[in-house]
Amino acid sequence: MTAWLVRHPLNAGWLWVGFWFAVILAQELVGAPTWSRWPAIVLAALPTLTATLFVLAATPRSHLQPVRESVLAHFVVRFLALIAAFIVWGVSLALGASIEAAIQEAGDHEERAVTGLGFTLLLALVPVVVAVLWLALVVRCAWFLRRLRGWRQVPTRTSGQRDVPAEFLQGRPGLRTLAIGLAHPGLLLVGGAGSSLLVFTLGRVDLTLLT
């Protein structure tokens, strides 16, 4: 492990992500097959995702609780979560009714045709739903990393902020610095969430029922 990499883990992470995103862009410009982009998407997010998994695995669950949170903030967050859940529920009802009507019309109201179109649509939606849930998980992890180690390349403990457990890679300080530097909320958002957005862009899922 080079000394520069240990001193500048975040810079190395940005260079790594930028390189693979440039590779993906070059593949798009030359018209490379879609399957050839997937290794670059995985490799772009691999270092920060791996470091994040190791850091979160070594962090006790008690660190999820805010160091300082007022009772008002607690109730406001729950209130906003209920509003968001109600909006999602309402939108799902409207979309469900619309999709059902479209499937019925596309299948000429024949039970076998409608069932086949329904399963086809379900299979087409699976990668989209998985990508959306993955995006939500990445955002959640990045939000926690912001509270755990902050935005600095080499985090420093501040008031109201948790800290990475001292037992994490205690016997290997260089590897510990590298892992914490790569487990950066901004780098995770760009690498992890960027890969999800590229899945949407490159997947080209066709959900059209009516022709």
C-alpha positions as CSV (number, residue, x, y, z in Angstrom):
1,M,0.0,0.0,0.0
2,T,1.6,3.3,-1.1
3,A,2.0,6.2,1.3
4,W,0.2,8.5,-1.1
5,L,-2.9,6.3,-1.1
6,V,-3.0,6.2,2.7
7,R,-2.6,10.0,2.9
8,H,-5.1,10.7,0.1
9,P,-7.8,8.0,0.1
10,L,-10.6,10.2,-0.9
11,N,-8.7,11.8,-3.8
12,A,-7.9,8.3,-5.0
13,G,-11.5,7.3,-4.8
14,W,-12.6,10.3,-6.9
15,L,-10.0,9.5,-9.5
16,W,-11.1,5.9,-9.6
17,V,-14.8,6.8,-10.0
18,G,-14.0,9.5,-12.6
19,F,-11.9,7.0,-14.6
20,W,-14.6,4.4,-14.9
21,F,-17.3,6.9,-15.6
22,A,-15.2,8.2,-18.5
23,V,-14.9,4.6,-19.7
24,I,-18.7,4.2,-19.6
25,L,-19.1,7.5,-21.5
26,A,-16.6,6.3,-24.1
27,Q,-18.4,3.0,-24.5
28,E,-21.7,4.9,-25.0
29,L,-20.1,7.2,-27.7
30,V,-18.7,4.3,-29.7
31,G,-21.9,2.3,-29.4
32,A,-20.5,-0.6,-27.4
33,P,-23.0,-3.4,-26.4
34,T,-25.0,-2.7,-23.3
35,W,-23.6,-5.7,-21.4
36,S,-20.1,-4.3,-21.7
37,R,-21.0,-1.3,-19.5
38,W,-22.0,-3.4,-16.5
39,P,-18.4,-4.3,-15.4
40,A,-17.4,-0.6,-15.5
41,I,-20.5,0.3,-13.5
42,V,-19.7,-2.3,-10.8
43,L,-16.0,-1.4,-10.7
44,A,-16.7,2.3,-10.4
45,A,-18.7,1.8,-7.2
46,L,-16.7,-1.2,-5.8
47,P,-14.0,0.6,-3.6
48,T,-16.4,2.9,-1.8
49,L,-19.1,0.3,-1.4
50,T,-16.6,-2.3,0.0
51,A,-15.2,0.3,2.4
52,T,-18.6,1.4,3.5
53,L,-19.7,-2.2,4.1
54,F,-16.7,-2.9,6.3
55,V,-17.1,0.4,8.3
56,L,-20.8,-0.1,8.8
57,A,-20.3,-3.8,9.8
58,A,-17.8,-2.6,12.5
59,T,-20.1,0.1,13.8
60,P,-22.5,-0.8,16.6
61,R,-26.2,-0.2,16.1
62,S,-26.3,2.2,19.0
63,H,-24.5,4.7,16.7
64,L,-27.7,5.0,14.7
65,Q,-29.2,7.1,17.4
66,P,-28.5,10.9,17.1
67,V,-26.1,12.3,19.7
68,R,-28.3,15.3,20.2
69,E,-31.9,15.2,19.1
70,S,-34.7,17.2,20.6
71,V,-38.2,15.8,21.3
72,L,-39.6,18.2,18.7
73,A,-37.2,17.0,16.0
74,H,-38.1,13.4,16.8
75,F,-41.8,14.1,16.3
76,V,-41.4,16.3,13.2
77,V,-39.4,13.6,11.5
78,R,-42.1,11.0,12.2
79,F,-44.8,13.4,11.1
80,L,-43.0,14.0,7.7
81,A,-42.5,10.3,7.3
82,L,-46.2,9.6,7.7
83,I,-47.0,12.3,5.1
84,A,-44.5,10.8,2.7
85,A,-46.0,7.3,3.3
86,F,-49.5,8.6,2.6
87,I,-48.4,10.3,-0.7
88,V,-46.6,7.1,-1.8
89,W,-49.8,5.1,-1.0
90,G,-52.0,7.5,-2.9
91,V,-49.7,7.5,-6.0
92,S,-49.5,3.7,-5.9
93,L,-53.3,3.5,-5.9
94,A,-53.6,5.8,-8.9
95,L,-50.8,4.0,-10.8
96,G,-52.3,0.6,-10.1
97,A,-55.7,1.6,-11.4
98,S,-54.1,3.1,-14.5
99,I,-52.0,0.1,-15.2
100,E,-54.9,-2.3,-14.7
101,A,-57.0,-0.3,-17.2
102,A,-54.1,-0.3,-19.7
103,I,-53.6,-4.1,-19.3
104,Q,-57.3,-4.8,-19.7
105,E,-57.4,-2.8,-22.9
106,A,-54.2,-4.2,-24.3
107,G,-55.4,-7.7,-23.7
108,D,-58.9,-7.1,-25.2
109,H,-60.3,-8.1,-21.8
110,E,-59.3,-11.8,-22.4
111,E,-58.3,-13.4,-19.1
112,R,-55.3,-15.3,-20.5
113,A,-53.9,-12.3,-22.5
114,V,-54.4,-10.0,-19.5
115,T,-52.6,-12.4,-17.2
116,G,-49.7,-12.8,-19.6
117,L,-49.3,-9.0,-20.0
118,G,-49.4,-8.6,-16.2
119,F,-46.6,-11.1,-15.6
120,T,-44.6,-9.5,-18.5
121,L,-45.0,-6.1,-16.9
122,L,-44.0,-7.4,-13.5
123,L,-40.8,-9.0,-14.9
124,A,-40.0,-5.7,-16.6
125,L,-40.5,-3.7,-13.4
126,V,-38.2,-5.9,-11.2
127,P,-34.9,-4.3,-12.3
128,V,-36.4,-0.9,-12.0
129,V,-37.8,-1.5,-8.5
130,V,-34.5,-3.1,-7.4
131,A,-32.6,-0.1,-8.7
132,V,-34.9,2.3,-6.8
133,L,-34.5,0.4,-3.6
134,W,-30.8,0.2,-4.0
135,L,-30.7,4.0,-4.5
136,A,-32.7,4.5,-1.3
137,L,-30.2,2.2,0.6
138,V,-27.2,4.1,-0.8
139,V,-28.8,7.5,0.2
140,R,-29.5,6.1,3.7
141,C,-26.0,4.8,4.2
142,A,-24.5,8.1,2.9
143,W,-26.7,10.0,5.4
144,F,-25.4,7.8,8.2
145,L,-21.8,8.2,7.1
146,R,-22.2,11.9,7.2
147,R,-23.1,11.7,10.9
148,L,-20.4,9.1,11.6
149,R,-17.3,10.5,9.9
150,G,-18.3,13.8,8.4
151,W,-17.2,15.2,5.0
152,R,-13.4,15.5,5.6
153,Q,-10.9,13.2,3.9
154,V,-9.5,12.4,7.3
155,P,-12.4,12.8,9.8
156,T,-11.9,14.6,13.1
157,R,-14.3,14.2,16.0
158,T,-16.6,17.1,16.6
159,S,-19.4,17.8,19.1
160,G,-22.7,16.1,18.2
161,Q,-20.9,13.6,15.9
162,R,-20.3,9.9,16.4
163,D,-16.9,8.3,15.6
164,V,-15.8,5.1,13.9
165,P,-15.1,2.5,16.6
166,A,-11.5,2.4,17.7
167,E,-11.5,-1.4,17.4
168,F,-12.0,-1.1,13.6
169,L,-8.7,-2.4,12.0
170,Q,-6.9,-1.3,15.1
171,G,-3.8,-3.3,14.3
172,R,-3.5,-2.0,10.7
173,P,-3.7,1.9,10.9
174,G,-2.9,2.4,7.2
175,L,-5.7,0.1,6.0
176,R,-8.0,1.8,8.6
177,T,-7.3,5.2,7.2
178,L,-7.8,4.0,3.7
179,A,-11.1,2.3,4.5
180,I,-12.5,5.3,6.4
181,G,-11.4,7.7,3.6
182,L,-13.1,5.6,0.9
183,A,-16.3,5.3,3.1
184,H,-17.2,8.9,2.3
185,P,-20.8,10.0,2.0
186,G,-20.2,12.1,-1.2
187,L,-18.1,9.4,-2.8
188,L,-20.8,6.8,-2.0
189,L,-23.5,8.9,-3.4
190,V,-21.6,9.5,-6.7
191,G,-20.4,5.9,-7.0
192,G,-23.4,4.0,-5.7
193,A,-26.3,6.3,-6.6
194,G,-24.5,7.1,-9.9
195,S,-24.5,3.4,-10.8
196,S,-28.2,3.2,-10.1
197,L,-28.9,6.1,-12.4
198,L,-26.7,4.5,-15.1
199,V,-28.8,1.3,-14.7
200,F,-31.9,3.4,-15.5
201,T,-30.2,5.1,-18.4
202,L,-28.6,2.0,-20.0
203,G,-31.3,-0.6,-19.1
204,R,-33.8,0.9,-21.5
205,V,-36.7,-1.0,-20.0
206,D,-39.7,-0.9,-22.3
207,L,-43.0,-0.7,-20.3
208,T,-45.2,0.2,-23.2
209,L,-48.4,-1.9,-23.3
210,L,-50.3,-0.2,-26.0
211,T,-49.0,-0.1,-29.6
